[in-house]
Amino acid sequence: MQSGDSLVVCTDGIHDLVPSNEWALIDNQTDLQEWLQTLRQQVYDSDGNAYDNGTAIVVRFE
């Protein structure tokens, strides 16, 4: 990992409904809380069935 890199760890309840190629890119100016809220809304808006849960964590390396 290098400075500026980000790592997203999530459950299949997230990834199965919104594949990573549909996620917004994260750069040094990205507000990570807003990014996670956008991902959550993408999950809610997806056409998939409701999962029992979904968890996502984002870490930005500085």
Buried (B, 14 or more C-beta within 10 A) or exposed (E): EEEEEBEBEBBEBBBBBBEEEEBEEBEEEBEBEEBBEEBBEBBEEBEEEEEEEBEBEBEBEE
